[in-house]
Every structure is written in C-alpha cells, then in structure tokens.
Amino acid sequence: MAVQVFTAVTGAGWESELVGALDRDAHGVTVVRRCVDVAELLAAAATGTGQAALLSAELRRLDGEAVARLHAAGVAVVGLVEPGDEVAAQRLRQLGVSQVLPADADAEVIAAALRDAVAGVPDAGRDVADPRAALPVLVEPEEPLARPEGRGRVVAVWGPTGAPGRTTVAVGLADEAARLGAGTLLVDADVYGGVVAQVLGLLDESPGLAGAARLAGSGTLDAAGLARLAWAVRPELRVLTGLARADRWPELRPSAVATVLEEARRLAHLTVVDCAFGVEDDEELSFDTAAPRRNGATLAVLEEADTVLCVTGADPVALQRCVRGLDQLREVLPDVEPVLVVNQLRRGPVPGDPREEVAEALERFTGHRPRFFLPADRRATDAALAAGRTLAEVAPGAPLREALRGLAAELAGLRAPAPGRRRLVGRRRAG
C-alpha cells in the first residue's frame, strides 16, 4: 500500500515537477494533499489521512512546535533544502526533522526517505553535510566553560508540591559541580515561579530560558547562542535564568525546552535543571484541539534528563506529598526512575533515628529507598539567601554544603576534595 503524503513546499519552482514524479505508482507514495502553509498542513495532519509530510525549509512560520504537532499526529516528516544550503539543513534538524535531503535529489530517493520515515527507520546517510560538524567552536580551551568532549549529562531536580528545597538543592549541586571542575549550566525551568536568579543575586529580567526557547522554536539556537544568554557566575558555572513572571509559561513549549537541553549537552559537562512540581497532563480534557500545556516544560525536562532527583522534606507532611507525587509521576512517565533525595533531615518531626525512619517509610510506600540525605542547616541557608550567594561562599564548612558537594561529585563522576578555605569571586555577564 502506498504511503499517503502531504506536501508543503510552496514557493519552490520545482514543487510541481516533484509532486508529479512522486505520484508515480512505482515510488510507493501518493500525494494526498498539497498544502500552502503550516496552518493547512497541521489541519490536514489532524484528519488522519496522511502518514508523512514533505516540507521545505522556506515554509513560512515553520517552527519546532509545528513539527512536534505533526509527530504527535502520527505524521513522519522529511525536509527538503536548496542544494548546498547547510544552514537550512541545520535549522530543520534542530526543529526535529531527522531526515533532510537536497531538493534536487532523485524522486526515488525522496520517496524512499518518506517510506523509511513512516517505518521508523533511522536516517542511514545524509545527502547534505552534517551541520553539527560545522558548528562554531564556542570557546577556546583557556576561556571559561570549555565544551565537554562528549555529550554532557542533564540532571533534573524535581519534587512534590510544597517547599522541599528543590531550588536549594539545584543551586548547591550546580555550584559544587562547577567547583569540582565540571563545566556546569544551571537552568531555571520552574513555570510556577522560578527564583534561581534571586537566590544568586542576578537580574531576572534577562532573556534566559525564555530567550533560548524562542531561538529553539525558530531553529536558530546553537551552543554559542545559549552561552550568550546565560550569566557567567564563575568560569565553570553559567546560569540560564527563568521566567520573570509565572504567567509567561506559554513561552516554554516542550519541544523548544527539549532543544535547549540538547544544546546544553554540547555546552556543559553537567546541566542542572530546577523543575516545577506539577506533572499533570490533563489539558486534553478541557480542549477539543491541541492546547498549550503548563506542565509540558517540566515533563519534557524529566523525559530528557539522564538523572531525575526527587527532593522531599523529612517531615510527615512532606513525606506524604512525596508518596503521592511519585505515584503521579509513575502514571505520567512510567519509564522515569527518580533518585530520592531527603532534604532538611533533622530530629523532631519523626521519632527515633530520623534517617532510618524516613528511609523505611519511603521504601515501604514508594518502593524506593533514598540514596542521599541532606541535613537541615537553616543558619547556612539563611545566610546564603540574605547575601545572594552560594553556600560555598558564605558557609564553606556547613554540613549541608559538605553533603551537596558529595552529591555533586557522584552525579558528575568526580572526586570530592577535602574541605578548603573560603574563596570569594566576582561575577560577570557572559559575552
């Protein structure tokens, strides 16, 4: 049976000839609709009458969200670019189009790519040069935040509703990993009100993650652009600030956030993402069409992360919220296996040995035994918050700081050194 194909290559002089060539029975594809713009293409995809879409890089208003909606509708996508236009090829791949061919390719080659895309066959070869090989070098070896040799790791810091200390853990983890020598990017992706900028004494009016998401949506984000949008707190630590206002959450589309994280892997050895608590995905119950998802950014981060830390408090209320939150996470993302981090551990809220009591309770009700325990250290956290600095800067010998350093060393695959002397450094904006 022939593959049913939508085309959206209007404006190209070769469009009519290509469609005619593809419609030949010998190619195994049939063009069922020729769309003039993205809106018509998405409407056609929603009907379920096509299996693949052939589109050109010049299609107006084509962005990552449109490609993601095509994939969600079960429509495979193949892109066409003018011969030799590697900039356009790079843009299409960043938008989520895995197979990109030159427009002068033989009709049989294009038809084969469409059939393979529908069958889920990975792209074995590229008729246009791999644009990633042409990415500019972000920094020279002696400059801050040298690019990792391989793909960097992404750690999502998530936790249930309440105040279990997600931001404290995320900031401390990123800061300690950077002090251990790992190039680190801290990302504030809390769509309900991120405060990483305030915690570190940075301006939260900078573009930050929202600016990176806009570039990702248009297919123009690269590692160098991501670095320019981030604050350089220290040579090994950059910070991508969050939304200045919580009502701007629609700017963080899931597909764009996923692209930002992919570029972050090229920029930093370790990317630490401070996530929001919500993982509900029920907008389809209220809308008849595709709707923006406030928790979509959080779900995208949790799906893309190499490690998901679930941060919980150590009191009975926090533990109950953790149990329910993990149940909800399991329903939405059953393949995600979070690592439990018990924060604010102290005597008083639970009887007996707090570490053992909390560990046994979580294992009994969630099936997960905590791997990390962070002590309550109100004096140190208050001092850091008041100064807009990190724990290492204001309380280098604090027990919480030592615990966070051990956590960072394990996640980054590094060795934690013995406690050292306090060292204050200045801050500058990345340029």
N, C-alpha and C positions, 0 to 999 in steps of 0.2 A: 504493500500500500504506500502511495506517495506521501511524503511529508508535506503537511499544509503550512504554507509560509506567508507571513505578512512582509511587505517591503516598505521601507521608509527612507528612500534615497532620492527624494525630490530635489530638484535644483541641479542635478548632475546630468550632463549631456549624454552620458552613457546609460542612463537608467532604463529607457525604453528598450534598447537593444539587449541589455542584460536580462530584463524580465522576460522578453521573448525567448531568449536562449534557455533560461531556467525552466520555462513551461514545457519544454520538450519532454516527452514521456521517458526517454532514455535516461534522464538525470535523476529520476526518482523523487522529484519535488514538484509541487504545484503551488503557484502563487494565487492565493485566495483573495487577497486584498492589497491594493496599493494605497498606502496612507500618505497624507500630505504633511502631517505634523505629529508631534509627540502625543497630543491630546487624542487624535484619531487612532493612533497606534495603541494607546492604552485602552481606549474604548473597545477596539477590535479584540485585544487580548482578553478582555473581561468576558467576551461572548463564549470563549472556549472553543472557537472554530479553527484555531491555528496552533501549531506546535513549535514554530520557530519564527524569529523576526530577523530580517536582514536590514541593517540600518547603516547610514553613513555618518561619519564624524561631523559633517557640516549641519546635521539636523538641528534646527533651532530649538532651544530650551531643553535639550537633552542633558540630563544630569544623573547622578547616582541613584536618586530616589526613583526616577523613571525606570532605570534598568532593574532596580530591586523589585519594583512592582511587576515588571514583566516576568521576572523569575518566580515571584510569588504566585503568578497566574499560571505557572507551568509552561511558560514560553521560553525556549532557549534563544540565545542572542548571538549573532555573528556580525561583526563590524567590517565596514569597508572604508579604506582611506585612499587618498590620491597616492600614486606610486612614489615612494621615497619620503613621504610625509611622516617621519617618525614621531614628531611632536603630537600629531593627531592620534597616532597609534598608542602612544603612551597615555594620552588622555582617556581613550576608550578603555584601555585595560584598567586604569585606575577607577573608572566608573563601574567596573565589574564585568566587562566584556572580555571573556577569556580568549576567544578566537578572533583575530584581526587579520584581514587579508588586503592586499592591494587591489584597487578597483579594476585593474587590467588583468587580473587572474582569469584563467580559463573558467568557463561556466561549469565544467565538470568538477573543477577544484572547489569552487564556491558551493556547489551542490553537495559535494562530499563533506565539506565543513558543516553545512546545515544538518546533514544526516547524523554526523558524529556528535554534534552539539545536542541533538534531540536524544541520542542514545546515551549521552553522558560520557562519551569517550574524551579523555583529556587531549588537549592540543599537543600533538607529537612534534610539530615543527612550526616555524614562523616564517612566512614569506617576507615579512618586513623585519628589520633588525630588532632585537630585543631592546626596548627603550631603557630598561633598567641598567644596561651596560653603559649607557650614555649619561647616566645621572651625574651631575657635577659633584666633585669632592666637597663635602660640607666644610671641613676644617683641615688644616694642616696638622701633622702629628703633634706639634708643640702648642697648638691652640686648645682652648677648653673643650671638653666633652668630645673626645675622639670617637669616631664611629666604631661600633663593635665589629669584630671580624666576621661573625655570623649573624643570624637573626637574633635580636635581643629578646628578652623574656618580658612578659606582661603579667603583673600581679594585681588582681582586683581586690580591693579592701571593701568588703560588704558586711552588712549586719542588719538585724531586725530593727523595727521602729524603736524609738526612744533615744537615749544618748549613751550607747555602749562605748563610745570612744573611737569611732571609725576614723575621724579626721586626725585625732592624736596619733593613732597607730600608723596611718598612711604617711603623715608628715615625718614622724620619727623614723619609720622604716626607710623612706627615701633619703632622709638626711644621713642616716647611719651607713646606708649602702654607698652613698657618694663619698663619705669619709673613709670608707674601706677601699676606695679607688675605683669603684664601678661607675661609669658614666650613667647618670640616672635622670629620668624625666618624671616629674610628679604632675599628674593630671587631675584637675578637679572636675569630676563629671556628675556631681550631685545636682539633679534637676529640681530638687525641692529647696535649694538654698545652700550652695557650697560656701565655705568660709576659709578655704585654704589661704587665700590672699590675705585675709585679715589676720589669721594666725601667724603668718610670716611677715606681716608689716608691709605688704605690697599693695600697689594700686589695683583695685578690682575693675577699673573702667577700661583696661586694656582689652584688645580683641580676644586673646586667649583661645580657649577651646571653641568658642562660637566662631571666631575668625578662621580657625583651622577647618571647622566643619563646613564653612561656606566655600573655602577653596577646594575641599574634598568633593563637595557636591557638584562643583563645576569642572572637576577633573584636572585642576591645576596645582594641587598640593604635592610638594616633594619634601624631602628631609630638610633641605636648606630653608624652605619657606616655613616649615614647622619650627625650626630653631629660631628664626627671626621673630616669631610670635610669642616665644617663651621668655620668661625672665631668667637671667643668669644670676642665680643666688650665689653660687660659687663656681669655680672652674669645672667641677664634676656634677653640678646639680642645676638643672633647669626646671622651671615651674610654668605649667600651662594653666592659667587661672580660669575659674569657672564663670558661670553666668552672674552678671551684676544684679540681675533681678530674676526671681524664680518664674515670673510669667513669660520669660523668654524661652521656655523649654522647647517650643516647636522648632527652634533653630538647630537643635541637636537631633537630627534624623539618624536612625540606627545605622543605615548604610554609610552615612558620612562619618559617624563615630568609628565604625569598623575600619574605614580607610585611614583615619587619623592614627589608629593604633598600629596599622600595618606600616605606616611611615615612621611611627615612633620606634618600631623594631629596628629600623635602619639607622635611627639617630642615636639610640641609647642602648647600653648593655641591659639596663633594667628600667622598665616603665611601671610606675606605681599609680594606680587609679583609685581615687576616692569616690566610691559609688553612693548612690541614694539607696534607701532601704526598700522601696517599692519594687515588686516584681510581678504585680498583677498584669494580666494581658487580656482584658475583657472589653476593649473598646468596640469589638465587633458586635457585642450585644446591644449597643446603642446606635450603631450606624449601619446603613444598608450598603455603603461603599467603603473603600479604603479610607481609614481615618488615622490622623496623627496619634501616636502612642506616647504618652508622657514617660512611661517606664521603658519605652523601646531602647533608649540610650543605655540604661542600666542592663537590660537583657543582652544587648549587643556586647557590652564590656564583659559580662560574665561568660558569654559564649566564646569570645575571642581569647580570654585570659588563659595563660598556662597554669596559673595557680589562683584559686579563689580563697581568700581568707574570710572566714565568717567570724566577726568580732562580737562577742557578747560580754555583758557585765556579769558580775559574780553574785548578785543578789537574787532572791527568788523571783521577783517580777521580771528582771532581765532574762533569767533562765527560761521562764515560761514563754516569753516573747521569742527567744531563740528557738525553742522547740517548734513553735507554730511557724516561725519564719522558715525553718529548714523544711518543714512539711510542704509549705507553699512553693519553695524553690524546687523541691523534688517533683512537684506536679508540673511546673512550667518548664524546667530544664532538667530532665531526669538524668542526663549524662554528666552533669556537673557534680564533682565530688569535692565539696569545700573542706578546707583545713580549719579546724576550730581553734580560735584564739580567745582565751578567757582574760578579759581586761579588768582592771580595778579589783584584783583579788585582795581580800583583807579579812580579818577576823571580825565577827559581829553579826553580819546578815545571815550566816548559816552556822549551825552548831558544829562542834568538833573541829577536825582539821579541814580548813576551807578548801584547800587544793584537792584533797581526796574526795570530799563530799561533793564538790561541784563536778569533778571528773566522773564519778559514779552516776550522778543524776543525769548528766548529758549522755553518757553511754547507754544508760537504761532507756531513755526516752527518744533518743535520736539515732542510736546505733553508731555514733561517732564519739571517740574519746579525744579530748583536747590534746593538741600537740604542744601548744605554747601557753604559758601563764605569765601575765604581766601584772606586777604589783600595783596597788593603789599608791599614788605618790602625789597627793594634792598640792603639797607645797611646791614641788618642782613644776608641775603643770601650770599652776597659778603664776609662778614667776615667769615662765616662758610666754604665757599668754599676755601678761601685762607688758612685757618687753617687746613682743612681736618677734621673738627669736625662737630658736630650737632648744630642746633640752640640752644638747651637747654644748651650747653656747652659754646657757645660764646656770645649768646644774650638771656639770660633766660627771660628777660622781654619784648622781642619783640612781637608786636601784632600778627605776623604770627605764632610764637611759641605758643602763647595762643590759637589761632584758631585751630592749629593742635592738641593740647592737648585735646581740646573739641571733635574734630573729632575722635581721638583715643579712648577716653572714651566711646563714643556712640557705636562705632563699636565693642569694646572689652567688652561691657556691664559692664563698671566700672565707678566709680565716680571720676571726675577730682578734685584734691585738689586745694587749693588756691596757687597762685604763691609762690615759695620758693626761697631760696638762691642758687646761682650757686655752682655746685659741680663738680669738675674735677676728672675723674677716669682714671686709666691706662687701657691698652688693652693687651690681650694675645691671643695666638693662641690656639684653642681647642685641647685638647689632649685625 
